[in-house]
Amino acid sequence: VKDSGIKYIKLLTEVKFKNLPVTNVKFLNTIKKIVLINNKAIPLINNKIKVLVMTPDFKVYKYKVFDNSIDLKNRKILLSWKNFNGVYDEKTKTFKNANGLIEFKNALNNLKIYNIKTFLQNMDNKKIQQIHFDVSFSNKKLKIKINNFNLDSRINILNNNINLNSTSKCDEINVNNIIKITQINSDFEINGIDKKIYEKLQNKKYTQQDINELLKKGFNGKLNLNIKDIFFIQNLGFVNLKSQFTIKNASIEKINSNDLSFLDLNISLETSPKLVNIVANFFRPIKQIAVVKNNKAIINIKINKGKISINDQQIKSN
């Protein structure tokens, strides 16, 4: 677990089982000590986290994390967790849990992350991470709610290339019933990253030569963002963003010299004129850039062969 900043975890495990052949095995695990890479221990955790693992056949494992809390006295915060139960299937390499809750509470603030549901799958050529949760935060002046947030991240390996995809959805973000952002959807994708270089980046064991090789080989991707409505006292409108990019034969030298010949980029943004007027208070050129048509403010940006154009008007060439 060194990549997570932990040097080692000391466990006490009690095992119970029935007869021979061994069946209905129960492992009761108590975390006795966690030591970080800098050799500092976390004494507040000692004996606080207990996990029961049960398996009838060493193929399917049921997990139960016992409800408990930790008093973080130095920060005057009570950290508690509830309902963390899960199932791991050895054949499909999947882990699921549902309805977990984490709460941070002190005299002034209360933060809850609840309805936590996760799905994990770790195969040789495919990795999936899915998480769902709701959030509520409150104190005397501020109330924030995040309703029905979902994140789906996937890694697929094909012909020694890594393809990454991440999608997220959220029904609503609400701040004091004054600011509301509804139906937020995003989709982010990167394709064609060399597997060896990706693994080095993951393990933080890359060199400048690896970065140069990644830029030279190149990759492509996209980013899409859709927001149905943004409210601030009144309905300010929507945001629809679509973008695609390809990077190939790039180098640090080209980037430092503002040579964009390695980049092929298309960005299409549609939003409401009301939002453009608000943004113009901070960034005046947006009113000159945006084209208003059918009650939509439209901005199209293209970069191709080192040339930049906004709404089909070229503004720079190398």
N, C-alpha and C positions, 0 to 999 in steps of 0.2 A: 504493500500500500504506500510505497515511498512517493509515488507521483502525486498523492493527495496531501503530502506534507507530513505524513505520519511515519515514524521510524518503526514502531511495532506496537501491537496490542497484546496485552496479557489477559488470557481468558481462564476462567474456571469452568470446566465442563463436567456435568454429571450425566451419566448414560443409564437408561433403563430399557430393558427389552424382554421379550417373551420367548422362552423355550429355544430349542434348536430344531430346525434352522431358525436363525434370528429373524424375528418379525416385530412389527409395531414398535419400532425403536424411538425413544424420546431422548433428545439432547437438550438439557437445560444449561444455557450458556450465560455466565455473568462476566461482564467486563470489569476486570480488577484494576487495570491500569492502561492508560494510553500515553505513549511517549512520542513527542514530535521529533522531526529531524534535527532540530537544534538542541535535542536532549532535555527539553523542558517537558515535565509531566502536566497532566490536567487533573488535579486531585478531585475537583468537584464532580467528575464523572464516575469516579471509583464506586463500584457496587450499585450504581444507579440504573444502568442499562442491563436488562435481562431479556434474553431471547429464547423461546422454546421452539425447537425444531422437531417435527414428528414425521416419520416415514414408515409406511407399511412394507415397502419393497425396495428401497434405495433407488427408486425411479422418480417418484413424486414426493416432494417435501413440502409440508405445511409449516409456515412460520408464524409466530405470535410474539410481538414485542410488548412486554408488559407496560401498562400505563404507569407513568411516574412523572416526577418534576425535579428540577434542579434550581436551587436558590443561588442566583449569581449575585452574591452579596456585594462584590466590589462595584457592580453597576445597579444594584437595587432592583433587579429584574427576576421575576419567577418564570422560568422556562418549563413548559409542560408539554407532554405528548400523549395522545390517546388513539386507540383503534388502529394500530398498525399491524395488520394481519395479511399474510400473503401465501402464495403457492409457487413453488419452483418445479418445472417439469424438465427432467434430465434429457428426455428424448428430443423435445423441441427447443431446448435451451431458452425457455421463457420464464419470466417472473412476473407475477401480477399481485397488486394489492389494492384495496379500496377503502375509502371513507376515513383516512387518517386525518389527524388534527394536530397542529403545532400552535402553541400560544405563548406570546411574550407579554408579560403584564407587570406594571408597576403602579405607583400611586397616581400617576398622571396619564399614562398611555396604555392602550390595549390593542395588540396586534394579533389577529387570528388568521391562520392559513388552514382552511378546512376543506372537507370533501376531496381530500388528496387521493387521487387514483393514479397508479403507474402501471405501465406495461413495458417490459424489457425483453429483448431477444438478442442473443449474441451467437451468430453462426459464423462459420469460416469466411463466407463471402457476403454476409449481410448482417447489419446491426440496426436494431430499431429501438428508439426510446420514445415513449409516449407518456405525457403527464397531464393531468387535469386538476384544477383547484379553484377555490374561491378565496377572496381576501377581504377582510374588514379591518379598518383601523379607526380608532376614535380617541379623542381627548376633548377638553372643554371647548376648543375652537375649531377642530377639524374632524370631519368624518369622510372616510374614503371607502368605497366598495368596488371591488373588481369581481364581476359575475361571469362564471362559466368560462374560465380561461383554459384553452387546450393548446398543447404544443406537441408536434409530431416530427421527430428528427430521424432521418434514415441515412445509412451509409451502405452503398452497394459497390462491390469490387468486381470489375469486368475487364479481362485482358490486362491485368496489372495496373488498371486505372481506377481511381477512386471517384465516385459520384456522390455528392452530398446534397441532401434535400431537407429543408425545414419549413414546415407550415405551422401557422398559429392562428387561432381564432379567439375572439372575446366578445361576449354579448354586450357588455357595457362597463365603462369606467365612470364612476360617479363621485364628484367631490362636492360635498355640502349641498347637494341638490341644486347647485348653481352651474357647475361645469359637468356636462355629460358628453361622452363619446360612445357612440353605439355601433354595433356590428363591425368590428375591426377584423380584417382578414389580411394575412400576409403570406407570401410564398417566396422562399429564397432557395436558389439552386446553383451549385457549382459542379461542373463535369470535367473529367479528363485530367485530374491531378495524378501525377506519377505516384504509385503506391509506396515505393521505397522512400521518396522524399517526404510524403505525407507522414509515414511512420516516424521519420526523424523529427519532423515538426511536432508531432504529438509527444514524443519523448524528450523534446527540448535538447536534442543532440545533433542539431544541424549546423552547417558551416555556411560561410558566405558563398562558397562554390555551389552548395545545394540550392540556395536562394536563386543564384544566377541560372542554374539549370532549370529550376521550376519556371522562371520567367521566360526562358528561351523556348522550352517545350510548349508552354502556354496552357490555357484552360478557358472555358467559357461558362456563362451562367446567366441567371436572370433574377430580378427582384420585382415583385408585384405587391402593391399595398392598396387596399380598398377600405374606406371608412364611409358608412352610410350617412351619418349625421354628426355634426359637432355643435353642441349647444353651449352658449355662454349668455345667459339671460334670454337670448333669443336663438332661433335656429340659424346657424351660420353657414350650413351647407355640408358638402361632401368632399371627399378626396378619392380620386382614382389614379393610381400611379402604376405604369408598366415600364419595365426596363429590361434590356438584353445587352450582354457585352461578350466580347471575345478578346482575349489577350494572347498574342503570339509573337515570338521573336523579340521579346522585351528584354531590357537590361537596366541595371541601376543607372548606367550612364545616360540612357535615353530618358529615364524618368527625371534625373537631376537636371537635364538640359531642356526639359519641357517638350521633348520630341514625342508626340503622341501617335506616331506611325504604327506602333504595335497594338493600338487600341481601336476596336470597332464597337461603338456604343450607340444605343438608341434609347431615349427616354421620352415617354409620352405621359403628360400630366394633365388631367382634367379636374377642375375644382370650381367652387362657386365664386362669383365676383365679390361677394361679401368677404370671403377669406382673403382674397387677393388684396382688397383694400386694407384689411387689418395688417397683413404682412408688409404692405407698403410703408407702414409707419416705422418699420425697422429696416426694411430693404427697399428703397425707393425704385430701383430699376425694374422691379417685378411688374409694375404697371405698364412700363414700356414694352416689356417682353411678352406679356400675356395677350392673347387674341381672344376677345369676347364674342361668342357666337352661340345663339340659341340658349342664352342664359347660362353658358358655360365659359369659364376662363381656360384657355388651352395653351399649353407650352410644350413644344416638341424640340428636343435637343438631340443632335446627331454629331458623332465624331467618327470620321472615316478617312483613312490614309492621311492622318495628320491635320485634316480640315474640320473645323467646328462650325456648325450652323444651328441657328435657333429659329424655329418656324420657317425653315427653308431659306433663311438669309445667312450667308456665310459671314463670320465675324473674324476668323483667323485662319491662316494657312501657313505651313512650314515650308 
